[in-house]
Amino acid sequence: MIGIVAQQAVLPEEIELEQKDAEHLFFEETLRYIDRWNAVEEELSALLKVATVRPVPTVVTVGGVIDVTYLLDTPHAFGWKGVFMDAGLRRIEVVTEAGQESRAQDFMSFSALQGSILEHRVFEDDFQVPSISTAKLLGLASQNLTTLLTVDWNTIDLLETLTLADNIKEDITNAVNQGFVVTLPETEMTFEDWTDIGYLKENPNTGEAGYMLSGMIAGSSSAAKKWANKYVQEVLETPYAT
């Protein structure tokens, strides 16, 4: 499901949970996420005394995650693992008074961080399922005293020592070539039933950032096989049952 919002999100009329199918749940989730992020940015702009403009629509994708089983390198079967969120496009321009340009950088950094936090919180709040985002992953790494690596022009050779998928290495290399600094744990992280990698791409000059999970998802993923809300899990696991 793809949610596209030009400025303010218009949430659908609330109905009973048992009347919501997978399409309704997913669409509602994209809009709630964008609406909560917009509210955060309004608070930040008031706090930092900056003006903001959204020049293009925000695009957020929510869908199901499947685990494919291969037999002799041929897809044989698949099973449902959970849901993911991907904030594929989010652009905002910040206007400040002369001499206050650092406030724009602070705004971008805080907004990007909060956007990543919301990516796991919307699933936890609305679907009642433990979820993981890059912001949460980096926080867990710090709590567990896992070493966080910094990859930039001077340390790009670190990538050759890490066990990462080729597409992730390529994405990190491209980011560094564009002037971004990449932060990631030195090993895979585990949270509930989820085990994988995530990384932060941040432009130190502007504060703009991309919070990435494995699979090239700029967002979050549910992290538990069993959900507290059984109805929501059943509807999302079998979206075409009806």
Solvent accessible surface area in square Angstrom, and as a share of the most:
residue,aa,sasa,rsa
1,M,74,0.33
2,I,100,0.51
3,G,0,0.00
4,I,113,0.57
5,V,10,0.06
6,A,61,0.47
7,Q,92,0.41
8,Q,100,0.44
9,A,13,0.10
10,V,125,0.72
11,L,82,0.41
12,P,41,0.26
13,E,152,0.68
14,E,108,0.49
15,I,60,0.31
16,E,118,0.53
17,L,57,0.28
18,E,117,0.52
19,Q,125,0.56
20,K,11,0.05
21,D,70,0.36
22,A,7,0.05
23,E,112,0.50
24,H,46,0.21
25,L,7,0.04
26,F,20,0.08
27,F,79,0.33
28,E,6,0.03
29,E,1,0.01
30,T,0,0.00
31,L,10,0.05
32,R,62,0.23
33,Y,0,0.00
34,I,1,0.00
35,D,47,0.24
36,R,79,0.29
37,W,19,0.07
38,N,1,0.01
39,A,50,0.39
40,V,30,0.17
41,E,4,0.02
42,E,93,0.42
43,E,128,0.57
44,L,23,0.11
45,S,18,0.12
46,A,76,0.59
47,L,135,0.67
48,L,29,0.14
49,K,146,0.62
50,V,15,0.09
51,A,55,0.43
52,T,46,0.27
53,V,84,0.48
54,R,26,0.10
55,P,68,0.43
56,V,56,0.32
57,P,57,0.36
58,T,4,0.02
59,V,39,0.23
60,V,0,0.00
61,T,39,0.23
62,V,0,0.00
63,G,10,0.10
64,G,39,0.38
65,V,38,0.22
66,I,88,0.45
67,D,79,0.41
68,V,52,0.30
69,T,75,0.44
70,Y,132,0.50
71,L,106,0.53
72,L,162,0.80
73,D,136,0.71
74,T,82,0.48
75,P,89,0.56
76,H,123,0.55
77,A,51,0.40
78,F,142,0.59
79,G,33,0.32
80,W,54,0.19
81,K,113,0.48
82,G,1,0.01
83,V,0,0.00
84,F,42,0.17
85,M,0,0.00
86,D,30,0.16
87,A,14,0.11
88,G,58,0.56
89,L,76,0.38
90,R,43,0.16
91,R,117,0.43
92,I,14,0.07
93,E,71,0.32
94,V,30,0.17
95,V,87,0.50
96,T,35,0.21
97,E,126,0.56
98,A,101,0.78
99,G,64,0.62
100,Q,62,0.28
101,E,108,0.48
102,S,74,0.48
103,R,70,0.26
104,A,23,0.18
105,Q,66,0.29
106,D,61,0.32
107,F,0,0.00
108,M,41,0.18
109,S,32,0.21
110,F,104,0.43
111,S,5,0.03
112,A,15,0.12
113,L,72,0.36
114,Q,42,0.19
115,G,1,0.01
116,S,1,0.01
117,I,37,0.19
118,L,5,0.02
119,E,7,0.03
120,H,17,0.07
121,R,112,0.41
122,V,0,0.00
123,F,0,0.00
124,E,52,0.23
125,D,80,0.42
126,D,36,0.19
127,F,4,0.02
128,Q,92,0.41
129,V,2,0.01
130,P,44,0.28
131,S,0,0.00
132,I,1,0.01
133,S,0,0.00
134,T,0,0.00
135,A,15,0.12
136,K,44,0.19
137,L,0,0.00
138,L,24,0.12
139,G,31,0.30
140,L,34,0.17
141,A,0,0.00
142,S,64,0.41
143,Q,140,0.62
144,N,94,0.48
145,L,161,0.80
146,T,31,0.18
147,T,67,0.39
148,L,65,0.32
149,L,27,0.13
150,T,67,0.39
151,V,0,0.00
152,D,37,0.19
153,W,164,0.58
154,N,139,0.71
155,T,50,0.29
156,I,49,0.25
157,D,110,0.57
158,L,59,0.29
159,L,5,0.03
160,E,138,0.62
161,T,105,0.61
162,L,23,0.12
163,T,140,0.81
164,L,27,0.13
165,A,54,0.42
166,D,121,0.63
167,N,70,0.36
168,I,6,0.03
169,K,47,0.20
170,E,109,0.49
171,D,23,0.12
172,I,0,0.00
173,T,48,0.28
174,N,68,0.35
175,A,6,0.05
176,V,2,0.01
177,N,84,0.43
178,Q,125,0.56
179,G,32,0.31
180,F,37,0.15
181,V,41,0.24
182,V,0,0.00
183,T,32,0.19
184,L,0,0.00
185,P,1,0.01
186,E,80,0.36
187,T,77,0.45
188,E,103,0.46
189,M,12,0.05
190,T,85,0.49
191,F,39,0.16
192,E,99,0.44
193,D,81,0.42
194,W,33,0.12
195,T,72,0.42
196,D,46,0.24
197,I,8,0.04
198,G,0,0.00
199,Y,0,0.00
200,L,21,0.11
201,K,33,0.14
202,E,52,0.23
203,N,21,0.11
204,P,70,0.44
205,N,122,0.62
206,T,59,0.34
207,G,1,0.01
208,E,70,0.31
209,A,32,0.25
210,G,18,0.18
211,Y,26,0.10
212,M,17,0.08
213,L,3,0.01
214,S,20,0.13
215,G,57,0.55
216,M,68,0.31
217,I,31,0.16
218,A,24,0.19
219,G,0,0.00
220,S,0,0.00
221,S,12,0.08
222,S,8,0.05
223,A,4,0.03
224,A,11,0.09
225,K,148,0.63
226,K,165,0.70
227,W,4,0.01
228,A,80,0.62
229,N,24,0.12
230,K,120,0.51
231,Y,70,0.27
232,V,1,0.01
233,Q,26,0.11
234,E,114,0.51
235,V,24,0.14
236,L,4,0.02
237,E,74,0.33
238,T,69,0.40
239,P,57,0.36
240,Y,203,0.77
241,A,79,0.61
242,T,166,0.96
